[in-house]
């Protein structure tokens, strides 16, 4: 990856060329001059791989807009995953300066996680003890207790039980809203937008049951905290983390390109679970996918918070797209 000025030729430096046959250029306007990134992507034969191989023209990977300031096609590409750049959701850190000032005083990740947890409890009124007190006071006064408040912790719990649950639909919808990436699977393969499968997914992701307490804002803050924690404590200076995913079939994983017998580019769902422990991934399927996941695509990891429902499996929630993965069967 390298910067270039508009009008310059394509990839010419050998260290940036991956046997390229096509160059994708993405520009961001800066006054009268355009600057962007040139990515060279090898486009090989996509036939012969396992499962559902994508046919040309490839299905659209997402919306034309997002909140991270990069083209969605670029964000979802394997080229971006190989050469990631820093990502931030627009306005989240600027609107929560007090939180990040408080976090900067933390001496360790557990301290920071505890501070973030308490901040979220106070900000969104989702402390279980506080909610129980409100119910008791309402009962004494003969009033109806305030309705259920949605919480990012409740979504994580639902995801832990089943990623195709209504909570999973809300999380996938958040990724779609913020990063522009379409989900590829929710209970079934999601085909064309507007089809019956897509309509069922939209119905679940927009359920008022989960949208009464600024749930997307909660998830925005969770992502930004995760990125802060990775940079400061969990993976300082790292651009990638090696993660594993166990699968039994390729129903959820569309093969974009076959590189060799064991290496593929696969289109992963817009939000997917991986594990940092290969033996744990082995419990979820006979085929193990090994991926170098960009740190900037990690939404959540198992040591981030002192209390959460995904502690037991070394689980990472990862933003999807086209990933270069190695497959193994033992």
N, C-alpha and C positions, 0 to 999 in steps of 0.2 A: 504494500500500500504506500502511496506517496501523494503529496499534494501537487497540483498543477494549475496553471492559469487557463482560462477558457481559450480555446483555439489551438492549444498545444496538441501534439499528436498523441497517439495511444501509448500503451505500455511498451517501453523500450529497454528498461533496465532489467538485466537477466535475473537479478535477485528478487524482482517483484512479479515475474512472469511465471505462471503455473501452466506451461504448455497451452497458452491461451488460444482459443479460437474465437472468442467474442469478448469485447470490453464493454462493461457497463459503467457509465459515467453519471455521477449524481452531483448536482451543483447547488450551492446556497448563495443567493444573491448578496453581495456586499457592495453597496453603492453601484458604480457602473461596471465594476469588475466582478467576475464570477470565480469562486474558488471551490474546489470540491475534492473528491477522492476518486482515484482511478483504481478499479478492481479488475483483475484479470481472472476469469473463471474458465476452467476446462469444462467443456460440454462434451461428454462422451456418449457412447451408446448406452441407453438406459434399459435395454432389453436384457433378459436373462437373470434378473435378480429375483429375490424371494418376494412373494406377496404381490400386491397391486402396484405395478410399475406405472408411473405417470406417463401419459401420452401427450404429444405435442398437439396444439399449443398447451403449455402447462396451465393448470388451474391458477387463478389469481391467488396470491398469498395473503392479501389484505386490502384494507381501505387505502385511499390515496392520502389520507391525513392521519396524524397522530400527535401526541403531546411531548415527543422527545426531540423533535427538530431534525430527524433524518427521514429520508424516503423509506417507506415501509418495505419496498422490494429490496432495498439495501439491508435494512435491519434484519430481515428474515433470511438473508442469503448465507450460504456456507462461507463466502468470502468474508463477510462481516464477522462470523464466528471464528474464523482463522485470524483475523486482524481487527479485534474490537477497539472501539473508541469509547470514551467516557459518556455515560448517559445520565440525564436527570429529567424528571418530570417537571414540566414548566410550572414555576411558582411555588412548589411545595416547600422547599427550604426557605425561600424568601418569606413565606407566610407563617413559618414556624421557627423564627430565629431564636426565640427563648428556649425551645427544646434543644436545638443543636448547641447553643451556648452551655446549657446544662450538661449535655452529653460530653462536651469537650473537657469537663472537669472530672470525668470518670477515669479511674485508674485501671480498670479491667473490663472485659466484656460482660461478666456477671453484674458488675455495678451499673454499666450502661444499660443492660437489659432490664434491670430492676427499675431504673429511672424512667425508661421509655414506657414500661408497663404501667407505672403509676401515673405518668402523664396522660396516657390514653384512657385510663380509668376515670381520671378527673375530667378530661376534655369532653368525653362522649358519654359519661354517666353510665358506664357498663360494669362498674364494680358490683359483684353479686351481693355483697353485704349491704351496699347502699340501696340497691334495688329492692332487697327484702325489707329494709326499713320503710321504704316508700309504700310498699304493699301493706305493711302492718298499720301505718298511719292512716292510709286510705280506708282500711277495714274499720278502724276505730271511729272514723268520721262517717261511715256508711257510704263512702264513695267508691266508684270503680277504680281499681288500681290502673296506673298508667300502662299502656300496652307494651308488649314485648319490644325491647330495643335490640336492633341487630348489632352484631359485634364481629370483628375480624377473627376473634378466637372461635366463635361459633362456626364461621365459614371453614376455618382450618380443621375443626373437629369433623364437620360433615365431609370434607375432602378426604380426611383420614379413613373414614368408613367406606366412602365410594366416590371416586372422582367424577362419576356420572350422576351424582345426586343434584338436587336443586342448588345446594351450596357450591358444588362444582361448576354449575352453569353460571352462577354469579361471578365466581373467580375468573372463568374464561371470558365472561363479558367484560370484566374490568380490563383484562389484557387487551381485548379487542378495542375497547374505548381508548386506552392510554397508549398502546404501542401499535395499534392498527392491524394486528395480525388476526386473521380469521381462525376460529377453531376448525379442526379437521374431523373431530370425532366427539360426539356426545350421545352415548347410548347406541349410536349407529354412525356410520360414515355420513358426514354432512356434505351433501352435494351442492346443487345450485342454491344461491340465496333466494328465498321465497318458496322453496319446496316444503313439503310437509315435515321433513326431518328438521329443517332449519326453523320452521315456525314453532315446533315443539321446544327447541332449544331457546328461542327468543322468549317464549312464554315463561319458561323457568327462570331465565336470567333476569327478567324484568319483574318478577314477583314482588308485590308490595311488602310481603313478609320480611324481606331483607333490605328494603330500600327506605326505611323510615328513620335512619340515624346516620346519614352521610356516609354510607358504607364505602363508597368509592374513595372518599377522602381518607377514611381509615386505612384503606389498602395503599393509597398513595404514600401515606406517612410510613407504613410498614416497609414499603419498597425502599424509600429513601433512608430509613434507619438501617435496613439491611446493607445497603451500599456503604453507608458510613462505617458500620461495624466491620464489614469485610476489609475496607481500606485501612482501618485503624488497628484492628485486633486479629480477625480471623484469617485474613489472607493478604497482609500488607505487601505491596509491590508485585503481587501476582496478577497476571492477566487471565489465566485459565485455572480451572480446578478439574481434576480427573474424577468423573462420576460414572456410575453404573446403573443400568436399567434392565430388569429381567422381563422377558416377554414370552408368551406361548405361541403367538401368531403375529402376523404382520397386518392385521386388520386396521390398526390405528396408525400404522407407519407406512406411508407411501414412499416407494423407492424412486428417487429422482435420478440417481446415477449410480452405476456399478463401476467401481474403480478397479478392484481385483476380487479374488475369490471371497475374501473376508472383510473387505472395506467397501462401504457404501455411503452415498449421501442420501439421507432419509429426511422426509418432512415430518417433524415431530409436532404433535398437537400444540396449540398456542400456549398452553400451560401443561407441564408434565412433571411427574415425580421421578427423581433420581435418588440414588443412595451413594454415600461416600464409602460404604462397606460392600465389597463385591459379594461376600458370603450372604449378606442380607438380600441383595438383588437376586441371587440365585434361588431364593425362596419364592420368588414371584414369577419365575418362568425358566424354561429349559435353555433359552437363548439369551445370552448376556450381551447387551450393547454397551460398549465403552466409548465415552465421548469426552473430549476436552471442551468443557463448558466455559464460556466467557464469564468472568466474575460479574460483569455488568448485566448479565441476564439472570442472576440469581435473585429471586423475590424473597425467599425465606430459607433458613437453614436451621438444623436441629438444635444448635447451641445458642441461638439468637436471644431467646427469652427464657426467664427462669421457670415460667409455667406455660405450657402449651400442650396440645394433644398429639403431637407428632414426635415425641421424644425417643421412642423405642427403636426406630428403624434407620437412624442416621439420615433422615429424609431431607432432601432439597427440593424446593419448588422452583422450576426453571422455565423461563420464557422460551417458547418453541421457535420453529423455523426450520431451515434446511441444515442439518448437522452431518458432519463427516464422522461416521461411527465405525468401530471395529466389532465384528460379531465373533462370538465364541460359544461353544456348546457344552462346556463343562467348567 
